[in-house]
Amino acid sequence: MITEERLHRVALPAYVIERIAQRRSSAHAFERIDPVRTALVVVDLQNGFMAPGQPAEIPVARAIVPNVNRLAEATREAGGTVVWIKNTFDQEAAQTWTVWRTSFATGDWGQRMEEAFTPGNFGHELYAGLKTAPVDLVVLKRRFSALVQGSSGLDPHDSPHFHTTPKVSANTGSSASMAVNRSISGNSRACGILGIRS
C-alpha cells in the first residue's frame, strides 16, 4: 500500500546521507541553479493515472497537484520552462514499442491502458486542477522516458524551449513505486546522460 507519507514526505536514511558525504564535498550536487536555464518537468500527471476508476489510478497522487502548481508558477516567474510530459499510446507507439504491447501491457488491462492514453481520450488529458500556461511545453512520450530516442522527438539541446547548457531539470510526477522508477527516474537518468543537471 502506497501511503501519502511514503509518496510525498521523503526523508533520506542516515546511511544515504553518510554515503553522499563520502562521495562529494556537499549535501547537494548543485549548490546554485540558474532559474532561466531551468525546466520543471512534470511527468504523467494525467487523468489515466489520477482520476477515479482509471486503469492506472494512484489515488494518493491527487494530493501533489497544489505543490506542482506552486512549483510551476515559481518556475515561470523565475524565467524557467514548465514541461508537461504526457504518457501516450497512439499509432506510432503501437508500431515502435511492440515489446510493451506484447509482453507487458497484455490482456484487458493493456487494452484499457491503450484506450485511456490515446490522444483525445479522457485518460490522456492532464488532471483537473493543474494550472498550465500558454508558454508551457507539452510533450507526448511513447516510452518510460521522454528523452529516450524515438520516444517524443524532444531534444533538449536543440529545442527553442530550452536554453543553453548546462540545464537543470526538476522532475515530478504522479506514479509511485514501479512507475516512478521508469518515468521520473528514467527522465532523470536520461538528463544525466545528456549532460543536463537533474
C-alpha positions as a Python dict, from the first residue, in 0.01 Angstrom:
ca = {
    (1, 'M'): (0, 0, 0),
    (2, 'I'): (139, 338, -101),
    (3, 'T'): (61, 596, 165),
    (4, 'E'): (68, 972, 131),
    (5, 'E'): (358, 987, 373),
    (6, 'R'): (560, 741, 167),
    (7, 'L'): (483, 922, -159),
    (8, 'H'): (521, 1286, -57),
    (9, 'R'): (735, 1309, 256),
    (10, 'V'): (1080, 1200, 159),
    (11, 'A'): (1345, 1159, 427),
    (12, 'L'): (1686, 1021, 340),
    (13, 'P'): (1810, 750, 577),
    (14, 'A'): (2127, 837, 769),
    (15, 'Y'): (2333, 581, 575),
    (16, 'V'): (2242, 754, 247),
    (17, 'I'): (2345, 1094, 381),
    (18, 'E'): (2672, 943, 502),
    (19, 'R'): (2737, 786, 163),
    (20, 'I'): (2672, 1118, -11),
    (21, 'A'): (2918, 1293, 222),
    (22, 'Q'): (3183, 1034, 132),
    (23, 'R'): (3136, 1084, -241),
    (24, 'R'): (3126, 1463, -264),
    (25, 'S'): (3202, 1769, -57),
    (26, 'S'): (2844, 1895, -16),
    (27, 'A'): (2499, 1757, 53),
    (28, 'H'): (2365, 1886, -279),
    (29, 'A'): (2514, 1809, -618),
    (30, 'F'): (2434, 2160, -740),
    (31, 'E'): (2473, 2446, -492),
    (32, 'R'): (2317, 2702, -728),
    (33, 'I'): (2093, 2683, -1030),
    (34, 'D'): (2016, 2947, -1289),
    (35, 'P'): (1634, 2969, -1298),
    (36, 'V'): (1632, 3095, -1657),
    (37, 'R'): (1809, 2777, -1765),
    (38, 'T'): (1588, 2551, -1556),
    (39, 'A'): (1294, 2334, -1658),
    (40, 'L'): (1033, 2186, -1427),
    (41, 'V'): (949, 1854, -1592),
    (42, 'V'): (609, 1725, -1481),
    (43, 'V'): (566, 1359, -1573),
    (44, 'D'): (238, 1169, -1625),
    (45, 'L'): (2, 1393, -1424),
    (46, 'Q'): (-286, 1274, -1639),
    (47, 'N'): (-637, 1150, -1571),
    (48, 'G'): (-536, 794, -1661),
    (49, 'F'): (-302, 790, -1360),
    (50, 'M'): (-501, 1011, -1124),
    (51, 'A'): (-876, 1015, -1190),
    (52, 'P'): (-1102, 769, -1002),
    (53, 'G'): (-1168, 447, -1191),
    (54, 'Q'): (-890, 491, -1445),
    (55, 'P'): (-672, 187, -1530),
    (56, 'A'): (-355, 320, -1364),
    (57, 'E'): (-520, 523, -1087),
    (58, 'I'): (-294, 620, -798),
    (59, 'P'): (-535, 794, -556),
    (60, 'V'): (-267, 948, -334),
    (61, 'A'): (-111, 1121, -637),
    (62, 'R'): (-400, 1368, -643),
    (63, 'A'): (-254, 1533, -333),
    (64, 'I'): (51, 1650, -530),
    (65, 'V'): (-148, 1891, -752),
    (66, 'P'): (-124, 2203, -528),
    (67, 'N'): (253, 2155, -488),
    (68, 'V'): (302, 2111, -862),
    (69, 'N'): (101, 2426, -929),
    (70, 'R'): (320, 2621, -685),
    (71, 'L'): (638, 2486, -843),
    (72, 'A'): (511, 2560, -1194),
    (73, 'E'): (416, 2917, -1105),
    (74, 'A'): (751, 2979, -935),
    (75, 'T'): (939, 2831, -1233),
    (76, 'R'): (757, 3057, -1479),
    (77, 'E'): (802, 3365, -1260),
    (78, 'A'): (1176, 3296, -1239),
    (79, 'G'): (1200, 3269, -1619),
    (80, 'G'): (1222, 2890, -1637),
    (81, 'T'): (1030, 2648, -1857),
    (82, 'V'): (749, 2419, -1743),
    (83, 'V'): (729, 2095, -1942),
    (84, 'W'): (425, 1867, -1915),
    (85, 'I'): (513, 1512, -2024),
    (86, 'K'): (210, 1306, -2129),
    (87, 'N'): (215, 927, -2146),
    (88, 'T'): (82, 843, -2493),
    (89, 'F'): (-44, 537, -2677),
    (90, 'D'): (-103, 614, -3043),
    (91, 'Q'): (-31, 454, -3380),
    (92, 'E'): (336, 550, -3356),
    (93, 'A'): (368, 385, -3013),
    (94, 'A'): (188, 75, -3141),
    (95, 'Q'): (437, 39, -3426),
    (96, 'T'): (760, 134, -3248),
    (97, 'W'): (717, -11, -2899),
    (98, 'T'): (581, -354, -2969),
    (99, 'V'): (758, -516, -2670),
    (100, 'W'): (541, -311, -2433),
    (101, 'R'): (221, -411, -2610),
    (102, 'T'): (306, -781, -2649),
    (103, 'S'): (488, -852, -2322),
    (104, 'F'): (386, -602, -2055),
    (105, 'A'): (51, -441, -2137),
    (106, 'T'): (-142, -751, -2238),
    (107, 'G'): (-500, -858, -2173),
    (108, 'D'): (-785, -637, -2057),
    (109, 'W'): (-562, -404, -1856),
    (110, 'G'): (-335, -341, -2156),
    (111, 'Q'): (-635, -257, -2373),
    (112, 'R'): (-770, -21, -2107),
    (113, 'M'): (-429, 149, -2081),
    (114, 'E'): (-408, 199, -2456),
    (115, 'E'): (-758, 343, -2469),
    (116, 'A'): (-701, 571, -2168),
    (117, 'F'): (-377, 717, -2301),
    (118, 'T'): (-486, 767, -2661),
    (119, 'P'): (-480, 1139, -2752),
    (120, 'G'): (-829, 1287, -2733),
    (121, 'N'): (-947, 1045, -2465),
    (122, 'F'): (-1019, 1145, -2105),
    (123, 'G'): (-728, 949, -1959),
    (124, 'H'): (-475, 1125, -2182),
    (125, 'E'): (-568, 1474, -2062),
    (126, 'L'): (-379, 1647, -1780),
    (127, 'Y'): (-551, 1606, -1445),
    (128, 'A'): (-809, 1869, -1349),
    (129, 'G'): (-675, 2138, -1122),
    (130, 'L'): (-332, 2158, -1281),
    (131, 'K'): (-259, 2514, -1385),
    (132, 'T'): (-92, 2522, -1724),
    (133, 'A'): (7, 2831, -1919),
    (134, 'P'): (36, 2908, -2292),
    (135, 'V'): (416, 2941, -2255),
    (136, 'D'): (446, 2584, -2122),
    (137, 'L'): (569, 2298, -2336),
    (138, 'V'): (358, 1982, -2370),
    (139, 'V'): (545, 1671, -2485),
    (140, 'L'): (391, 1337, -2580),
    (141, 'K'): (611, 1046, -2472),
    (142, 'R'): (584, 695, -2609),
    (143, 'R'): (836, 527, -2374),
    (144, 'F'): (902, 544, -1999),
    (145, 'S'): (1127, 848, -2059),
    (146, 'A'): (1057, 1134, -2296),
    (147, 'L'): (1431, 1169, -2360),
    (148, 'V'): (1487, 817, -2493),
    (149, 'Q'): (1546, 816, -2866),
    (150, 'G'): (1220, 758, -3052),
    (151, 'S'): (1002, 842, -2753),
    (152, 'S'): (897, 1201, -2811),
    (153, 'G'): (1116, 1385, -3058),
    (154, 'L'): (1217, 1616, -2772),
    (155, 'D'): (1582, 1710, -2788),
    (156, 'P'): (1655, 1946, -2500),
    (157, 'H'): (1982, 2052, -2666),
    (158, 'D'): (1803, 2156, -2985),
    (159, 'S'): (1470, 2291, -2857),
    (160, 'P'): (1377, 2660, -2859),
    (161, 'H'): (1201, 2598, -2526),
    (162, 'F'): (1527, 2508, -2355),
    (163, 'H'): (1821, 2738, -2318),
    (164, 'T'): (2195, 2690, -2346),
    (165, 'T'): (2357, 2410, -2149),
    (166, 'P'): (2414, 2326, -1872),
    (167, 'K'): (2046, 2296, -1796),
    (168, 'V'): (1864, 2183, -1487),
    (169, 'S'): (1564, 1952, -1486),
    (170, 'A'): (1348, 1916, -1175),
    (171, 'N'): (1126, 1611, -1219),
    (172, 'T'): (791, 1544, -1056),
    (173, 'G'): (510, 1308, -1145),
    (174, 'S'): (211, 1101, -1047),
    (175, 'S'): (335, 748, -1044),
    (176, 'A'): (484, 580, -744),
    (177, 'S'): (682, 265, -689),
    (178, 'M'): (743, 84, -1020),
    (179, 'A'): (630, 366, -1247),
    (180, 'V'): (830, 631, -1066),
    (181, 'N'): (1143, 430, -1139),
    (182, 'R'): (1050, 407, -1504),
    (183, 'S'): (917, 757, -1571),
    (184, 'I'): (1070, 1009, -1335),
    (185, 'S'): (1395, 825, -1270),
    (186, 'G'): (1412, 738, -1638),
    (187, 'N'): (1395, 1106, -1728),
    (188, 'S'): (1649, 1194, -1459),
    (189, 'R'): (1893, 929, -1578),
    (190, 'A'): (1847, 1039, -1939),
    (191, 'C'): (1913, 1402, -1835),
    (192, 'G'): (2239, 1298, -1672),
    (193, 'I'): (2345, 1103, -1978),
    (194, 'L'): (2270, 1408, -2195),
    (195, 'G'): (2471, 1639, -1970),
    (196, 'I'): (2166, 1803, -1811),
    (197, 'R'): (2166, 1856, -1435),
    (198, 'S'): (1878, 1671, -1277),
}
